[in-house]
Amino acid sequence: MARTRLTPERETELYAAVLDLLREVGYDALTMDAIAARTHSSKATLYRQWGSKPELVVRAMRDNKPVGPGQMDTGSLRGDLHAMVSRSDDCKMEQDSALMRGLLHAVHDNPDLHQALRELLVEPEMNGLAELMRRAVDRGEIAADNPALDFVPHMLVGAVVARQLIEDRSIDRSFLLSYLDAVVLPALGL
């Protein structure tokens, strides 16, 4: 589907409105009519620009994460991982976690949302994380055959999900930074 060019400011404004609506009503109750009304756009424009509700929602989520892990390069793996966590404040981190929990629930009933999440959010994040790990291997920080390399994404996602389930507490930078130092980095031999 051909996309017309929106200004970056307008696109960011529109994405922010989509995320606000998503937080208010959840994915299943979110409609393109509501998005059009909130953003003072026509539904035709939204469909022409993004094609579907799943793509618009996931692109809004992606825009909410302007720096991917592959772009972190402090010169050390610990520095890169800490920079990745530190780029967001605690409030935004909790909002993002709540959005992802809601979307993960909606994925079970919506294959288009699942596909959009995989293609537009999960795979780019995993590719960026793989690049971050490759640089650490190239610098000699991690052995290329370290079996924990394959499980870094699982460890990171697990930390985010487990905190809420186990402790009934929101995710925050302090927890994630401690988790990186106590779990992820030692598993990688650092």
Backbone as CSV, one residue per row, in Angstrom:
resi,resn,N_x,N_y,N_z,CA_x,CA_y,CA_z,C_x,C_y,C_z
1,MET,0.848,-1.172,0.000,0.000,0.000,0.000,0.895,1.237,0.000
2,ALA,0.628,2.179,-0.876,1.446,3.379,-0.989,1.170,4.309,0.188
3,ARG,2.240,4.811,0.753,2.119,5.738,1.872,2.414,7.149,1.388
4,THR,1.578,8.072,1.800,1.868,9.461,1.524,2.806,9.950,2.616
5,ARG,3.458,11.026,2.365,4.459,11.509,3.313,3.830,12.420,4.355
6,LEU,3.921,12.035,5.598,3.526,12.892,6.714,4.788,13.528,7.264
7,THR,4.641,14.680,7.856,5.812,15.254,8.508,6.169,14.375,9.696
8,PRO,7.434,14.316,10.068,7.807,13.517,11.247,7.059,13.958,12.504
9,GLU,6.818,15.241,12.627,6.098,15.754,13.796,4.659,15.229,13.822
10,ARG,3.995,15.259,12.670,2.612,14.787,12.584,2.541,13.279,12.842
11,GLU,3.499,12.546,12.292,3.521,11.102,12.506,3.718,10.788,13.992
12,THR,4.629,11.473,14.648,4.875,11.271,16.081,3.639,11.626,16.895
13,GLU,2.988,12.714,16.542,1.760,13.128,17.221,0.672,12.066,17.060
14,LEU,0.533,11.544,15.868,-0.465,10.528,15.592,-0.159,9.243,16.371
15,TYR,1.102,8.831,16.369,1.493,7.630,17.110,1.227,7.794,18.611
16,ALA,1.520,8.963,19.141,1.273,9.201,20.567,-0.211,9.083,20.879
17,ALA,-1.056,9.601,20.000,-2.501,9.505,20.202,-2.965,8.048,20.138
18,VAL,-2.404,7.278,19.223,-2.753,5.856,19.124,-2.394,5.140,20.424
19,LEU,-1.205,5.394,20.946,-0.790,4.733,22.189,-1.644,5.179,23.368
20,ASP,-2.006,6.456,23.421,-2.892,6.929,24.493,-4.236,6.206,24.433
21,LEU,-4.802,6.101,23.242,-6.070,5.391,23.084,-5.935,3.916,23.454
22,LEU,-4.842,3.326,23.038,-4.598,1.919,23.349,-4.544,1.703,24.856
23,ARG,-3.894,2.610,25.574,-3.833,2.514,27.037,-5.219,2.682,27.653
24,GLU,-6.028,3.549,27.052,-7.354,3.834,27.600,-8.343,2.689,27.395
25,VAL,-8.355,2.088,26.191,-9.426,1.136,25.867,-8.952,-0.280,25.599
26,GLY,-7.638,-0.483,25.405,-7.134,-1.805,25.068,-7.229,-2.061,23.571
27,TYR,-6.547,-3.080,23.122,-6.454,-3.340,21.686,-7.799,-3.720,21.074
28,ASP,-8.521,-4.625,21.721,-9.767,-5.115,21.126,-10.804,-4.009,20.943
29,ALA,-10.870,-3.067,21.863,-11.853,-1.987,21.775,-11.350,-0.796,20.946
30,LEU,-10.092,-0.805,20.596,-9.534,0.272,19.793,-10.062,0.165,18.365
31,THR,-10.586,1.263,17.839,-11.108,1.246,16.468,-10.410,2.316,15.640
32,MET,-10.418,2.102,14.344,-9.862,3.113,13.447,-10.724,4.373,13.499
33,ASP,-12.022,4.228,13.745,-12.882,5.412,13.908,-12.413,6.258,15.089
34,ALA,-12.125,5.606,16.209,-11.667,6.337,17.390,-10.314,7.003,17.132
35,ILE,-9.425,6.298,16.443,-8.116,6.873,16.115,-8.301,8.079,15.202
36,ALA,-9.168,7.944,14.193,-9.417,9.053,13.270,-9.963,10.265,14.028
37,ALA,-10.909,10.034,14.923,-11.485,11.141,15.691,-10.438,11.797,16.588
38,ARG,-9.660,10.976,17.278,-8.657,11.517,18.209,-7.569,12.300,17.485
39,THR,-7.221,11.848,16.290,-6.090,12.464,15.572,-6.534,13.476,14.514
40,HIS,-7.846,13.693,14.422,-8.386,14.611,13.413,-7.930,14.203,12.017
41,SER,-8.030,12.900,11.761,-7.674,12.319,10.466,-8.908,11.615,9.911
42,SER,-8.845,11.278,8.651,-9.920,10.451,8.102,-9.490,8.985,8.189
43,LYS,-10.479,8.101,8.278,-10.163,6.674,8.266,-9.460,6.296,6.974
44,ALA,-9.871,6.901,5.877,-9.239,6.603,4.586,-7.751,6.933,4.635
45,THR,-7.398,8.035,5.242,-5.983,8.415,5.375,-5.230,7.387,6.214
46,LEU,-5.846,6.973,7.323,-5.192,5.989,8.192,-4.954,4.685,7.451
47,TYR,-5.964,4.213,6.737,-5.807,2.957,5.995,-4.819,3.102,4.842
48,ARG,-4.839,4.250,4.182,-3.892,4.459,3.089,-2.454,4.508,3.630
49,GLN,-2.294,5.139,4.768,-0.959,5.313,5.351,-0.432,4.016,5.974
50,TRP,-1.291,3.279,6.685,-0.810,2.115,7.440,-1.436,0.791,7.029
51,GLY,-2.524,0.809,6.334,-3.100,-0.429,5.834,-4.023,-1.151,6.785
52,SER,-3.709,-1.148,8.071,-4.526,-1.894,9.022,-4.281,-1.394,10.438
53,LYS,-5.220,-1.720,11.310,-5.076,-1.368,12.719,-3.830,-2.021,13.327
54,PRO,-3.589,-3.331,13.087,-2.390,-3.933,13.676,-1.096,-3.212,13.260
55,GLU,-0.984,-2.883,11.981,0.249,-2.219,11.536,0.386,-0.832,12.165
56,LEU,-0.700,-0.076,12.232,-0.649,1.254,12.842,-0.249,1.160,14.314
57,VAL,-0.855,0.236,15.037,-0.552,0.085,16.467,0.907,-0.308,16.670
58,VAL,1.384,-1.269,15.909,2.754,-1.742,16.105,3.763,-0.676,15.659
59,ARG,3.462,0.041,14.586,4.360,1.139,14.185,4.394,2.225,15.252
60,ALA,3.272,2.469,15.906,3.252,3.430,17.009,4.135,2.931,18.151
61,MET,4.046,1.633,18.446,4.917,1.051,19.479,6.378,1.191,19.081
62,ARG,6.685,0.918,17.823,8.065,1.007,17.319,8.582,2.436,17.409
63,ASP,7.730,3.394,17.053,8.129,4.801,17.121,8.401,5.227,18.558
64,ASN,7.736,4.564,19.483,7.909,4.840,20.907,9.278,4.381,21.400
65,LYS,9.982,3.572,20.597,11.320,3.073,20.921,12.276,3.553,19.838
66,PRO,12.621,4.838,19.845,13.384,5.391,18.720,14.807,4.846,18.574
67,VAL,15.379,4.302,19.639,16.741,3.775,19.556,16.704,2.283,19.840
68,GLY,17.132,1.496,18.869,17.153,0.050,19.044,18.456,-0.400,19.686
69,PRO,18.490,-1.636,20.193,19.697,-2.124,20.857,20.919,-2.159,19.942
70,GLY,20.723,-2.382,18.660,21.852,-2.428,17.737,22.561,-1.083,17.592
71,GLN,21.872,-0.009,17.957,22.455,1.321,17.864,23.230,1.706,19.117
72,MET,23.147,0.901,20.153,23.919,1.151,21.369,25.351,0.710,21.112
73,ASP,26.296,1.578,21.337,27.698,1.186,21.170,28.569,2.052,22.063
74,THR,28.657,1.635,23.316,29.454,2.376,24.298,30.883,1.866,24.366
75,GLY,31.155,0.761,23.688,32.480,0.173,23.731,32.580,-1.041,24.641
76,SER,31.507,-1.338,25.387,31.498,-2.544,26.221,30.079,-3.092,26.270
77,LEU,29.959,-4.386,26.455,28.642,-5.002,26.525,27.860,-4.473,27.722
78,ARG,28.518,-4.395,28.869,27.832,-3.876,30.056,27.346,-2.465,29.800
79,GLY,28.183,-1.642,29.220,27.787,-0.272,28.908,26.623,-0.222,27.940
80,ASP,26.665,-1.083,26.917,25.573,-1.116,25.937,24.256,-1.530,26.589
81,LEU,24.288,-2.584,27.392,23.068,-3.062,28.042,22.532,-2.036,29.036
82,HIS,23.434,-1.423,29.784,23.004,-0.389,30.734,22.429,0.816,29.993
83,ALA,23.031,1.192,28.884,22.506,2.309,28.083,21.129,1.965,27.522
84,MET,20.945,0.718,27.119,19.671,0.271,26.582,18.573,0.440,27.638
85,VAL,18.854,0.063,28.862,17.875,0.174,29.946,17.700,1.640,30.365
86,SER,18.773,2.376,30.396,18.734,3.745,30.908,18.089,4.743,29.963
87,ARG,17.814,4.351,28.734,17.223,5.287,27.777,15.766,5.602,28.080
88,SER,15.187,4.916,29.040,13.771,5.109,29.364,13.615,5.349,30.863
89,ASP,12.686,6.244,31.216,12.443,6.449,32.641,11.469,5.400,33.167
90,ASP,11.348,5.319,34.487,10.532,4.275,35.108,9.062,4.345,34.692
91,CYS,8.521,5.539,34.569,7.118,5.695,34.199,6.879,5.181,32.782
92,LYS,7.738,5.567,31.867,7.609,5.111,30.475,7.796,3.603,30.395
93,MET,8.729,3.073,31.190,8.982,1.636,31.202,7.731,0.873,31.632
94,GLU,7.054,1.360,32.666,5.834,0.701,33.133,4.728,0.820,32.094
95,GLN,4.599,1.987,31.473,3.586,2.162,30.433,3.840,1.203,29.269
96,ASP,5.094,1.107,28.841,5.439,0.216,27.734,5.176,-1.243,28.099
97,SER,5.506,-1.621,29.327,5.268,-2.997,29.778,3.778,-3.309,29.792
98,ALA,2.982,-2.368,30.269,1.530,-2.574,30.312,0.966,-2.697,28.895
99,LEU,1.458,-1.867,27.974,1.011,-1.966,26.583,1.359,-3.328,25.994
100,MET,2.583,-3.773,26.226,3.002,-5.066,25.678,2.195,-6.208,26.275
101,ARG,1.907,-6.156,27.565,1.078,-7.211,28.181,-0.291,-7.255,27.520
102,GLY,-0.871,-6.087,27.288,-2.174,-6.035,26.632,-2.122,-6.554,25.211
103,LEU,-1.077,-6.177,24.484,-0.954,-6.640,23.102,-0.689,-8.138,23.044
104,LEU,0.124,-8.645,23.961,0.402,-10.084,23.959,-0.868,-10.886,24.222
105,HIS,-1.745,-10.349,25.043,-3.026,-11.011,25.268,-3.861,-10.991,23.984
106,ALA,-3.884,-9.850,23.286,-4.678,-9.711,22.064,-4.130,-10.552,20.911
107,VAL,-2.836,-10.865,20.934,-2.200,-11.638,19.868,-2.857,-13.002,19.686
108,HIS,-3.317,-13.584,20.776,-3.910,-14.927,20.711,-5.127,-14.998,19.803
109,ASP,-5.857,-13.894,19.690,-7.067,-13.881,18.875,-6.896,-13.134,17.557
110,ASN,-5.690,-12.628,17.297,-5.510,-11.783,16.127,-4.201,-12.102,15.411
111,PRO,-4.241,-12.985,14.410,-3.009,-13.353,13.703,-2.351,-12.178,12.973
112,ASP,-3.148,-11.190,12.533,-2.557,-10.029,11.868,-1.733,-9.198,12.849
113,LEU,-2.229,-9.072,14.060,-1.474,-8.360,15.092,-0.202,-9.133,15.419
114,HIS,-0.306,-10.434,15.538,0.864,-11.272,15.816,1.934,-11.083,14.740
115,GLN,1.517,-11.136,13.491,2.464,-10.968,12.390,3.094,-9.575,12.409
116,ALA,2.283,-8.551,12.631,2.809,-7.182,12.672,3.795,-7.023,13.827
117,LEU,3.468,-7.556,14.996,4.393,-7.484,16.137,5.718,-8.162,15.813
118,ARG,5.637,-9.353,15.230,6.872,-10.088,14.893,7.717,-9.307,13.895
119,GLU,7.085,-8.868,12.806,7.825,-8.232,11.715,8.331,-6.831,12.059
120,LEU,7.520,-6.047,12.744,7.836,-4.638,12.921,8.460,-4.297,14.265
121,LEU,8.298,-5.170,15.249,8.832,-4.847,16.575,9.798,-5.912,17.086
122,VAL,9.348,-7.149,17.142,10.164,-8.204,17.749,11.420,-8.488,16.916
123,GLU,11.253,-8.751,15.630,12.426,-9.098,14.803,13.455,-7.975,14.739
124,PRO,13.063,-6.709,14.537,14.082,-5.651,14.568,14.798,-5.555,15.918
125,GLU,14.061,-5.732,17.013,14.698,-5.701,18.333,15.672,-6.869,18.500
126,MET,15.263,-8.059,18.061,16.133,-9.234,18.170,17.362,-9.083,17.271
127,ASN,17.185,-8.533,16.085,18.331,-8.288,15.202,19.288,-7.277,15.821
128,GLY,18.743,-6.241,16.429,19.587,-5.252,17.106,20.329,-5.851,18.281
129,LEU,19.651,-6.679,19.046,20.290,-7.343,20.184,21.373,-8.301,19.703
130,ALA,21.115,-9.008,18.610,22.125,-9.908,18.041,23.349,-9.120,17.592
131,GLU,23.137,-7.943,17.007,24.253,-7.089,16.598,25.059,-6.636,17.816
132,LEU,24.360,-6.256,18.869,25.019,-5.845,20.111,25.886,-6.990,20.648
133,MET,25.366,-8.215,20.620,26.112,-9.385,21.097,27.293,-9.697,20.175
134,ARG,27.098,-9.561,18.852,28.199,-9.796,17.896,29.372,-8.851,18.163
135,ARG,29.055,-7.609,18.456,30.124,-6.650,18.761,30.880,-7.067,20.024
136,ALA,30.145,-7.564,21.010,30.798,-8.010,22.246,31.695,-9.210,21.975
137,VAL,31.255,-10.117,21.110,32.083,-11.264,20.723,33.313,-10.768,19.972
138,ASP,33.109,-9.860,19.024,34.231,-9.316,18.235,35.259,-8.603,19.117
139,ARG,34.796,-7.950,20.187,35.713,-7.270,21.108,36.402,-8.257,22.054
140,GLY,35.952,-9.513,22.046,36.540,-10.521,22.920,35.940,-10.550,24.314
141,GLU,34.834,-9.875,24.514,34.196,-9.860,25.835,33.471,-11.165,26.132
142,ILE,32.934,-11.794,25.098,32.164,-13.030,25.235,32.741,-14.058,24.271
143,ALA,32.809,-15.280,24.717,33.235,-16.361,23.824,32.129,-16.612,22.802
144,ALA,32.528,-16.784,21.557,31.554,-16.992,20.474,30.707,-18.236,20.685
145,ASP,31.232,-19.215,21.425,30.488,-20.459,21.645,29.751,-20.481,22.993
146,ASN,29.639,-19.344,23.651,28.933,-19.289,24.931,27.465,-19.648,24.700
147,PRO,26.975,-20.721,25.324,25.592,-21.146,25.080,24.554,-20.135,25.568
148,ALA,24.915,-19.239,26.470,23.960,-18.250,26.979,23.611,-17.198,25.928
149,LEU,24.439,-17.044,24.896,24.149,-16.062,23.841,22.770,-16.279,23.223
150,ASP,22.381,-17.522,23.035,21.090,-17.830,22.428,19.911,-17.468,23.325
151,PHE,20.175,-17.264,24.616,19.087,-17.044,25.566,19.009,-15.629,26.112
152,VAL,19.832,-14.721,25.600,19.785,-13.337,26.082,18.395,-12.727,25.890
153,PRO,17.777,-12.861,24.702,16.423,-12.291,24.571,15.445,-12.875,25.585
154,HIS,15.541,-14.170,25.823,14.646,-14.827,26.778,14.872,-14.290,28.184
155,MET,16.138,-14.084,28.536,16.439,-13.558,29.864,15.871,-12.149,30.028
156,LEU,16.023,-11.325,29.012,15.552,-9.944,29.099,14.026,-9.869,29.165
157,VAL,13.361,-10.604,28.292,11.896,-10.603,28.313,11.404,-11.224,29.620
158,GLY,12.066,-12.275,30.045,11.685,-12.931,31.293,11.746,-12.004,32.491
159,ALA,12.741,-11.145,32.531,12.864,-10.209,33.647,11.675,-9.261,33.687
160,VAL,11.283,-8.797,32.528,10.172,-7.841,32.449,8.869,-8.505,32.878
161,VAL,8.623,-9.699,32.394,7.387,-10.404,32.701,7.381,-10.904,34.148
162,ALA,8.491,-11.457,34.589,8.543,-12.094,35.911,8.365,-11.107,37.054
163,ARG,8.863,-9.907,36.924,8.760,-8.948,38.027,7.300,-8.734,38.402
164,GLN,6.462,-8.524,37.416,5.052,-8.293,37.683,4.396,-9.545,38.264
165,LEU,4.716,-10.713,37.700,4.098,-11.949,38.157,4.551,-12.369,39.548
166,ILE,5.835,-12.307,39.788,6.397,-12.823,41.034,6.276,-11.837,42.188
167,GLU,6.579,-10.565,41.913,6.619,-9.577,42.989,5.423,-8.635,42.991
168,ASP,4.588,-8.707,41.958,3.474,-7.776,41.796,3.966,-6.327,41.860
169,ARG,5.114,-6.120,41.215,5.716,-4.784,41.165,6.022,-4.430,39.725
170,SER,5.956,-3.159,39.448,6.262,-2.676,38.104,7.752,-2.782,37.838
171,ILE,8.061,-2.907,36.576,9.450,-2.940,36.138,10.028,-1.532,36.276
172,ASP,11.291,-1.443,36.657,11.949,-0.140,36.717,13.423,-0.302,36.385
173,ARG,14.077,0.830,36.162,15.484,0.801,35.767,16.370,0.136,36.807
174,SER,16.136,0.448,38.054,16.978,-0.118,39.115,16.943,-1.642,39.093
175,PHE,15.746,-2.195,38.993,15.603,-3.649,38.927,16.323,-4.210,37.710
176,LEU,16.077,-3.617,36.535,16.684,-4.145,35.313,18.204,-4.031,35.323
177,LEU,18.732,-2.927,35.827,20.189,-2.785,35.892,20.793,-3.827,36.828
178,SER,20.145,-4.060,37.963,20.614,-5.096,38.888,20.513,-6.474,38.255
179,TYR,19.432,-6.718,37.552,19.218,-8.003,36.873,20.308,-8.245,35.821
180,LEU,20.617,-7.222,35.060,21.687,-7.356,34.063,22.994,-7.768,34.723
181,ASP,23.338,-7.076,35.803,24.617,-7.344,36.490,24.640,-8.677,37.219
182,ALA,23.483,-9.109,37.739,23.441,-10.340,38.538,23.137,-11.588,37.709
183,VAL,22.468,-11.439,36.570,22.010,-12.610,35.828,22.580,-12.664,34.409
184,VAL,22.306,-11.637,33.610,22.657,-11.689,32.190,24.161,-11.672,31.978
185,LEU,24.844,-10.706,32.548,26.287,-10.602,32.330,27.056,-11.809,32.877
186,PRO,26.737,-12.300,34.098,27.419,-13.519,34.544,27.145,-14.725,33.655
187,ALA,25.923,-14.834,33.155,25.609,-15.963,32.256,26.468,-15.905,30.997
188,LEU,26.848,-14.697,30.611,27.686,-14.508,29.407,29.173,-14.569,29.744
189,GLY,29.490,-14.811,31.002,30.898,-14.944,31.394,31.545,-13.645,31.794
190,LEU,30.762,-12.626,32.050,31.309,-11.323,32.464,31.059,-11.072,33.927
